[in-house]
Amino acid sequence: MRIGKFGEVNQLSIDTIRHYMDLGLIVPEKKGGHYFFDERCQNDLEIILEFKGMGFSLNEIKKFFLYKNFGEFTDYEHDTYYQSLFMDKYKQVEQEINNLVEIKDNLRTKLDELTAKSKGSCSMMGIDLKVLDMLKCLKCSEKLILQDGMINRNQIMEGKLICNCGEEYLVESGILKVGNSFQATTGSHHEEFVLEYIHVTDPAYLENIHKVGEWSKRKLSQLDLNNKVLLELGSGVGFFLRNVFRELPESCLYIAIDRNLERHRFLKGVLERTGFKRNILFICADFLDIPIQEYSVDIVIDHSGTSNYSFEHEEFLLREVVSLFKSDCYLLGSFIAFKNFSTKSKIEARFRDNFIARKIKENINSLEYIPLEERTSKYIERGGKYENFFVQGEEIYSYSFFGKR
C-alpha cells in the first residue's frame, strides 16, 4: 500500500511515517517515485510502537533495530548489553515516577496553600485615626474633622471629613476621595486586567518593568522605613506596592495616590486578602490635589507617575508637589525617556522635554536632589495594547533615580 493508505490504516500522519523512514526504522520499497509499504514495514512499525510504549526514544529504538537486523537468528536477546538497555530504561522510568510523585506532592501542598489563602481572614484597611493630623483642607489648609464616621479598629471605613471653611471630603470603603474627577474603570475586572496586561505587553517591555522594580526594591530596602511617610505618585494596580508590601514596617505610612477609584478598590482588596497589617492610606485624587500637610513626606516613590502626568502637561510633576516633601526627602523614581521622536510621534512637541533624560535630570537637580545611584535600561521598540504611547521607529528606555535632598 502507498504512504497515505499506510498512514490511514495505522492512524499516523504522513510526516510521522516520513520521519521514521528518515531514521531508517521503516524501509519501504520505492517504485516509480512512490513508496510501497508491505508486511515487513507493518511489522517494523508495530515494533516501533511497542518500544515507544515502553518509553524509548526513536534514537534508542534504532539501537534495537540494529540488534534485530544484524543479529537475526542469533541469540542476541540474551546479550548482556541488549538486556541492559531495558534495565537502564526501567531504572530511568522508576526514577521519573519517583520524581513525578514528589512533584505531585509539592503541587498538592501548593494547592492547599492557595486554597487556605483564598479562605483566609482579611485585614480590613481604612484611614488610621492618627493620620487625621496629617490631612489638611485644600482650600484653607486647616485640619479636617471626622463627621458621621464608621470606625473599625481605629480605621475610618466610611464617613465624611469636614473643614470649618465648609469643604468636605468623603471616605468610601476606607478610601479618601478628593473632588469628583475620578477616572472610570476600564470596564473589566482589574485582576483580569493584570493577567491580560502580562499577556498583551511585549516581553522586553515587561522585563524592563521587572528589572526597574527589582532595582527600586533594593534601593528602598537600604532605607530605614520605621515611622517614615512614603508617598507613591500613581499607584495604579500596585505593581510596586504589592511587591514591597510585606517588607513595610507597621510603623510607616504608605500613601498611594491615583485618580482611578476602581484601581484603588482592586489594590486595597488584594492587600487586605494577604492578612498582613500595614498602614496604607489610599487617596483618590488628582496629583495636584493631595490633601496632606506640607513637608510631610520622607520618601517619594515616582514609578512613571511623573511620566504619565507628562502625557498631558508641560509642568514637571515633582516640581508641582515639592511642597509636600521634607527638606531631607528621598526620591526613588523611574521615568520614561525617548531615545528619539518620530515625525508621527504621539507625544506633542510641547510635552517632550519631560521625556528627555537630560531634561529629567536637570529638573531633579533643580529640586536639590543629590543622586545616590542612577540606572538606565536597554532601548525598547515595542510596548503593547496598554503601552502604545510610542510609535514604530521610536525607541524608549527607563531612567531610574535614587537620591536625597
N, C-alpha and C positions, 0 to 999 in steps of 0.2 A: 504493500500500500504506500501511497505518497505521504509526504510530511504532514499535509493538512489532515488527512484521514487518521494518520497515526496519532497526531495530537488530539484529535477529537475523541478517539477511542479511549485514550489514556487520560483525558481531561487535563492536557498540558498545552501551554501556548507554544507557538512555533518558535518564538525566541528562546524559550527554555530548552526545547529539543536541539536547536542550533548550538546553544551553549554546551550541552552535553556532547554534541558532535565535535565542537572545537577542542574540548578537553580529551577527546579520544575515547570517551566512555561508551558511545554508541557509534558504530561504523556501518552505515547503510551502503548499499550498492548504488552507484551512480550510472544512470543510463540516459544518454542524450540530454544532459543538462538537468535531469531530475533525479532526486534521491528516492530509493525504494527501500522500505523497511520490512524486513522479514521476521521470522520467528526468533532468529538469533538476536535481533535488535530488541524484540519484545522481552526476551529472557534477560538481556543486559539491563534494560530499563527496570524490570522488576527487582533485580539485584540492587540497582541504584536506590530505588525507593525503599527497599528493605534496610539498607545501610543508613540512609538518611533518617529512617525511623528510629535508628539507634543513636542518632546524634552525630554521625560522622559528617565531616565537610566533604565537598566534592574532591578537593585535593587529597584528602585522606582515602577516599573511595578509590582514587586512581591507583594507590598502592595495592589495594586488594585486587584490583583488576590485573595488575602486573603479575601478582602471585597466581591468579586464576588462569591467565592466558599462557604464562610461561611455565607454570607448574602443573599443567593439565596431566592427569593420570599419574601424578606423583603424590606422595603423602604430605603435600605442602600444608594442609590444615593442621598437621601436628607439629609444624615447625615452631620452635620456641619464639622467634621474633614475630611470626604471624599471630600467634596466640597472645603475645604481649600487647599487640595493637588493641585487642579487645579489652584486656585487663587494664591497660592505661586509660582507655576511654571510660571504662566502668568507674575507675577511681576518680577521674575528672568529673564525671556526671554526679558521683556521690558527693564530691566536694561542692559542686554547684548547687546541689539540693540543700546541703547544709547552709550554704551562703544564702540561698533563697529563703530558707526557714528563718534565718537570722534577720534578713531584710523584712520578711513578713511580720516578724515580732516587733521590729523597730517601727514599721508603718502602723501597726495596731496601737503601739504606745503613743505615737504622734497623733493618731486619730482620736484616741481617748483624751489626750491633752487638749486638742482643738475643741472637742465636744464639751469638755469641762469649762473651757474658756467661754464658749458661747452661752453656757448656762450659768457662768459665774456672776458674782454680785457686781453691781455697778457702783462707782463712786461719783455721786452727783456733783457737778461743778456749777457754781454760781459766782456771784461777786462777793468776795470776802468783805465783811463789815469793816475790817481795818483799812480797806482800800478807799473807803469814802473820803478819808482825809487827803488823799492824793488827787481826787477828782475835782474839777472846777467847772464853773459855768463859762461857756464860750463867749457869752455876751458881756458879762461884767467881771469875770474871773473869781467870783465868790465861791465858797464851798457849797456843795449840794447836800440836801437833806432828804432822807428816805421818807416817802409817804405811801401809805397803803401797800406796804410790802409783805411778801410771803417769804419767810426766812426758814431755811433748813440747815441746821448745824452751822450757824453763823454765816451761812451763804444766802445772799439775796437771789431768789429764784424768779420772782415776779414782783412788779411794783413800779413805782414812779419816783424819780429823783428830781426834786424841785429846787429852785433858787428863789431868793427873796425878790429878784427882779421880775419873776414871772416865767422864766424859762423852765421847760420840763424835758426830762429825758426818760424814756421808757426802758424797763428791764423786762425782757421776754425770754423765758426759758434759760435764765442765767446769762443772757447776752445783753450788753448795753447798746441800745440803738440811739444813734445821734442823727437827727434830721430825718428826711423822708426819701432821699435819693438812693435807695438801695437797689443794687443791680438784681435783676430777676435770675432765677435759677436757669441752668442750661436746658432744662426740660427733661433731664434724665436723672436717675438716682446717682448720687456722687460716687458711691462705691463702684458702680458700674462705669462711671466716667473714668475713675482712676485706672481700672483694668483696660478700658478702651484706649486711654492715653498711652499706656505701655505698648499696646498692640499697633497703634497707628503712627507712633512717633518714630522717626528714624533711629536705628540702634546707636549710631555715632552720637546723635544728639542726647539720647538717654545716658550713654556712657559719660558724656561730658557733665551732665547734671549730677550723676553719681559721684564722679571724681571731685567736683566742686563741693558737693555735700560732705564727702569724707574729709576733705581738707578743712572745711569750715568746722566740722565737729571736733577735729583735733585741736584747732585753734581755741575753740570755746572751752574745751576740757583743760586748757592751760590756765584758765582764769578761776579765781575763787568766786563762785556764784552765790555763796551764802549771803542772805539778806540783801541781795542785789536786785535791781529792777531792769529787766530786759524788755526791749520793745522791738517787735518784728513788723516791718512795713510790708504789708501784702502777704499775709499768712496763707491765703488760698486754701487748698485742701490739705495743707500741713505737711508737704514733702519734707521740710526741715524739722518742724516741731515734733512730728511723730517719731523722728529718728533720734532726737535728743531728750525726749520727754522723760524717760526712765532715769536718766542721769541728772535731771534737775533736782537740786535740794528743795525740800519742802519750804524752806525759809525764803526762797527767792520768789519774785513775782514776774511772771512772763506775760506781757501784754501783746495779744495778737490782734492786728488791725486788718480789716478787709471790708470792702464795700458790699460783698455778696453775702447776704444773710443766710442763704441756704448752705453755702460752703462752711460758714461758721457752725451751723447746726450739725452738719455732717462731721466736721472735725471734732467738735465738742462731744458728740455721741461716740465716736471712735475712741477718744481718750478716756471717756467715762467707763467704757467697757473693759478697759485694762485693769480696773480696780485700784490703780495707783492714785494716791492722794497728792496732787500737785496744785499750786496756786496759779491758775491761768485766768487772766482777765480778757474776755472776748469783747471787742468793741467793733460794732458795725458802723463805719463812718468813712467819710472822705478823709484822705491823708491830712488835709489842712484843717480838719475839724476834730482833732483828738482832744478830748476834754480832760487833760491831766495837767497838773501844776508844772510850771516852768522848772527847769533844772532838776528833773526827777529821774531821768534815765541814766543808768550806769553803763549799759551796753546796748547799742542799737544794731539790730540784725536786718540787713537790707539785701535779701536774696531776690534780685531783679525787681524789687518794688520801685526803685527809682527809674529803672529802665522801662517798666510798664507804664509808669506815670509819664515818661518822656515821649510816648507814642502820641500824646495829645497836648503836651505842654512844653514850652520853651524853658521854663524855670527848672533848675536842678533841685529835685525834691529835698535832698538832705539839707540844703541851704534854707528851704522854706520852713522846716520843722526844727531847726537847730536850737531854738529857744527851749526845747524840751530836754536837751542833753546837758548833763553836768559838765563842768569845766575839765574834768579828767575822764570823760566818757570814752569807752572803747567803741570802735566801729569794725564790724565784721560784715563785709559787703561783697556781692558778686554782681557784675554789671555786664550787660550785653554790649559788645563792641563790634563794629563793622570793619572789616579789612578794606572794603571798597563799596561804593554805592553805584548801582546801575542807573541808566537813564530812565528805566522803568521802576525804580525803587518805590516801595510803598511808604518809605519814610520821607515826610515832607522836608524840604531843604531847611526850613526854619527850626526843625527839631533835631537836626543831625549832630549838632555839637555834643549832645549828651550821649551819642553812640560812638564817639571817637575816643579811644583810650587816653590819648594825650590830654584832651579836654576834661575827661573824667578825673584824671589825676590832678589837673590844675584846680578843679572845683574842690576836691577833697583836701588838697593842700591849703586852699584859701580858708577852709574851716579849721585850720590849725591841727590837723591830724598828722602825727608822725608815724610813718609806716614801720611796722614791726616785721611784716612779711607780705610779699606780693606774689601773685601767680597768674599766668596766662595759659589758656587751653590751646589745643590744636584748632585749626580752622575747620569750620563745618559748612558744608554746601547745601544740606537739606534739613528740613525740620519735620514737617508732617502736617496733619489735619489741624492741630491746635497750635502749631508753631510755624505759621505760614507768613510771618511778618517780613521775610526776605525772599527775594525772587531769584530765579535761575541766573547765574552769573555773579551773584553776590556771595561773599563768604563772611561768616561771623565767628566770633570766639568769645570766651568769657575772660574778663579781667577781674581778679579777686583781690581784695584788700583787707588786711588786718592791721589795725593801728590804734593809737591812743592820742587823745588831745593833750 
